């Protein structure tokens, strides 16, 4: 509650992009964070990082977006970044079947390294290359349904659906945090509120740990 | 990207962004002298003065033992390898890469599960990366001869050393060599030497990337040793060495915003060895230190470190440090530092593994956790003692300051207890009526205080918070808790423990 008063934002979300090499992860981030698209850009080595301030439902969200290298051997460097991501954007390229097949592999990775209950969305990128399409929308949607995650088809180049996809993920995380279900993040707000509580006057518990002790706690 | 081709700097980079603005260093080709690359002492002088492009080619070839390496590997015929590759992929001209990718994709589809798949996939990956290597340099225009050379060298290397194969990042090193050594095969052997020499990039691109982690740890250690304040500040912000140094080591600082500085680092590294990569890292960090110290979050610090402004890293800035700074390490000292880094890394990994285990345990749903605790958990007193074990220094800053990876010792997050479990807890004795405290699970250092039985709850965590809470609230009195608090959360001797347990039982028998 009081914790955001001295800050320029209400929530800090950590997002991570993963998916095969050259599916357009970096381009999606550039489009979302800087609204730009470069046909020539360099490949991501290790990990890259972008910040974006973003408003949903009057809440200022500061997003830290981590961009990972797609080549398999870099997984050993990027695995540790999964751990604290609250939202993961899993990207495939609609013109390359293999990148779609590997979605299951990436989902397994998320399961192995990510926190339980992390919010995931699936993105089929490069819809501007409709003539080269190999994966139909229906297939993408079906896979997303199987894993109970939201699905978007985007084009970072033509700026189609990119903001929508990021917004959806942010909405999901926000809803989770606000309902107190965000376990890891929620818990850190509990820690924060706990510290605040003993530093200041004991106040009623904050919204961020609804559902815990003392019956509803929402005062 | 082709239209503004004329607008390139003297290194061949397009003048479209802030990189390499101004000429910190100009040496005309006329200055070229007949330098003898085999004399290390003189060579250092030349490097300090600056090499011309043609001198650089000569120096690099000689330093990277191109001829000797080729003679050593007589069984590998580079030209044959390339022509085999071209035949296989039906490459006739250098401009049809996009078509080759399509051909490869078709081939891969037909031969599902075939063993050749791996090498085809590698080749496709190389093709995809070539367009993303120095896209702003005029030598590497789409479809250019140099792109073909890049493709050949990387593909040949992936077949020459199947263990290492192809790793993203290699293309920058090969591209760097190609800018100054035009003969394709010579560059291949130079690259092969680089990747086999323990003084250079041996194992750096290996599948495990363990060497990169080790190098990053070594640099982190050197920063810690030489700039303790900065090191602490970076740690507090959550900036980990791997976040900024991977590119430095795997792409040889080619992401630094001054090409003259990149060349200086490469000259030193190729001629003298890997310690110069650490020295360059230290020099860059030292130049950035003052500005890093005024930043307060990872959100500011990381973009800064990933794109350091020209004024801090131009050749003049780095040169004075790279040749004379007292913190520099030399090749002799390196062995000792490798050892230290290895030790630190293995400790860190051990810690991470343990943390992972703890995390997995925590990740069980609270209800399960609860059931287990009730079924076979420790006695109430040992739980109590656990709760008051002094918490690790609580950080009040936000995760904004911490960054993503879990590099620091963090207090394990506390799980909120669902109402049903809470009720169960009260029944099973997690609740002490005289203090109004509810304890949740043995692994967490949390206690919840019920200030009134209906709606208000309060949380605190850790021994110090608990102590403060009690000293602030004299109304809360419990001999048992006071003892535990006075002991600093330490467990007592069995005799005292027994007595405590008796007190305990008395407490539990009192009505809720």
Interface residues (C-beta under 8 A of the other chain):
Chain A: X12 X14 X16 X21 X22 X39 X40 X41 X42 X43 X44 X45 X46 X47 X48 X49 X50 X51 X62 X64 X66 X69 X71 X73 X74 X76 X77 X80 X81 X83 X84 X85 X96 X97 X98 X115 X116 X180 X183 X184 X185 X186 X187 X188 X190 X191 X192 X193 X194 X195 X197 X198 X202 X204 X205 X209 X211 X212 X213 X214 X215 X216 X217 X218 X219
Chain B: X1 X105 X108 X109 X125 X128 X129 X131 X132 X133 X134 X135 X136 X167 X168 X169 X207 X208 X209 X210 X212 X213 X242 X243 X246 X247 X250 X251 X298 X299 X302 X303 X306 X352 X359 X363 X394 X396 X398 X399 X400 X404 X405 X406 X407 X411 X413 X414 X415 X416 X417 X418 X419 X422 X438 X448 X450 X451 X454 X455 X456 X457 X458 X459 X460 X461 X465 X468 X469 X472
